[in-house]
Amino acid sequence: MTYKQRVDTLRIIVDAHPIVRSSPKLSQIVGEMYRISASTKVPKSNGWLLSVLHTTRTLDTTLSEIVRYKGWPIQAPSLGRYLAALCTNGILNSSEKNAYNDKIVKKRNKYMHEAGAMPNQLEADGILSEMHTCLTIVLARV
Amino acid sequence: MTQFALRSLRIAGIQVVHETTDGSDGHQPWSAHCSKESAEWQIAPPVCWLSGGDRQVQEAAIVYCSDMSRADLVRSVLASLPTRTDSVPFPDHPLLLHGPDILASMDGALVAFFVLSRSMRQVIPDVVLSRLALPAETRFVLALSESFSVSEVDISFFDQVIVMADRENAIIPTVPTVQQDGAQLIESVRFFHHERFADAWAYTTGRWHRKRKTPGEPSSLYGEIAGRTSQYIDFHNGEFIFTPPSAASWRSIRPSLYSAATTAVRADYNLERGISGLAEISRLTSSGRAHLALHRGRLPSHAAAGTFDALKPFRAAAFAGFVTRGLEDFD
């Protein structure tokens, strides 16, 4: 399996999900996923950083649209709060929510906010695959 | 139109009223006038895949092609999709060792295609896991060559069936309405399956050490005995134990792990008895008289190292109910 197959698989699942399809942000979300594919052409750490950036934007916006569609209240928009809302409403259990907080939210924050922080392939692999899993699990359960 | 294709129409509940020949060989009926539930229509090639025409005609298709390999079948189905369809052959899903052969977004609907190049007994566990891993609204389509025969019970795990009989023939849409009991029953166990996956993955990643609260007996105890165990797999008190040789490479373990996963799914959902077995497990789990057991497995910690998503084998095993640990954790 190639990374492209994974991204293509996720794009099709997201694009055809009834909740996401009803969102005015559908085209932006799908566009973000095409940017993930394009970022694989950028070499080494820069490419991995772009992959993490575009994947996290895909995940953030998709979860935000699900939470908005369901009418679940959140105090402020953030990935951590979307995960909390999904947990409160029985989509994720607390163990899963905590795991995604540790493996996605905290790790991606480092690369999004810290100057000079660049993921290597192994680190990017870990964050990306967790984000992919979180996305598919949530879309299969809502 | 072959006898097999005609039989498929009958399975779908379609009555073939009148056939015509194409005039080229004078033998093979080229088109048929069909009826179902007071609706009547003509089916004949070439017709666009799931587009245009009567809504019932859009719902399902029969494609006629013959003696095709899995790759040929996949190529043929891909070639017949509408031009604006977004599709991926051999998709890579984070939870599935062997998912659909094609995943497509068609007219706003997610469609998973399985081409039948193996026995239905092997395919059904993949379909069950795929249904549980994909959104509930996903439509499942079975594409089979005419050399395979399928039962009405097997078809009920799918929403549509397409029969490949001649690669040069275009697509002949026909009726839908195969029974969809399978989809509804699988839906009834979605919560329990995902609950077990969450537990299996938490145990596998060492994040959870509490004892599971599980009502009733393991559902696998209700399954048929036949085919429960195979190479490197044992069965004890409703739990499967997967133990590949310690020196085995990941390349050699992967087929065994896949075999263990399908064996467990077949037993957990009593798939040896088809839909009726799944229905029984659905009733038992819903009433709290049975639960989906956690199974155990060993995988080398280097499994799939060097490839993208190195944890996928462990995660996909967890989705099939296996708590796996690296070999060193057991020694």
Interface residues (C-beta under 8 A of the other chain):
Chain A: M1 T2 Y3 Q5 R6 D8 T9 R11 I12 I13 D15 A16 H17 P18 R21 L92 N93 S95 E96 N98 A99 D125 G126 L128 S129 H132 T133 T136 I137 L139 A140 R141
Chain B: D86 S87 V88 F90 P91 D92 H93 P94 L95 L103 A104 S105 M106 G108 A109 L110 V111 L132 A133 L134 P135 A136 E137 T138 R190 H194 E195 A198 W201 A202 T205 R207 W208 T307 F308 D309 A310 L311 K312 R315
